[in-house]
Amino acid sequence: MSNITELNEILFDRLKAINNDDLSDEQLEKEIRKAEATTSIATALLKNASLALAAQKQFDEYGTGRTVDIPLLGISNENLMQKNKILRMQLADKEAMQ
């Protein structure tokens, strides 16, 4: 799982598995345990994504020029990050020459 879309698919798959009327009580109990574990992990992943998004908003608001890569949300701006890195290095070089 590498992004929020895949996470949603996994969560819906767990929901479908729990709602399968053909499961025995033992199979249903097993699916419920899997769903609980999946939900627990998903919650932690979403908290991480929320923190990364909040950090990006903070950077955007205060204009630091930094970007945050948030692959869990399907947000990747690697090219911009590389350009920002080059610009920061160029700025540091200029300041060092002064």
ABEGO torsion letter per residue (X at the ends): XABAAAAAAAAAAAAAAAABAABBAAAAAAAAAAAAAAAAAAAAAAAAAAAAAAAAAAAAAAGAGBBBBBAAAGBBBAAAAAAAAAAAAAAAAAAAAX
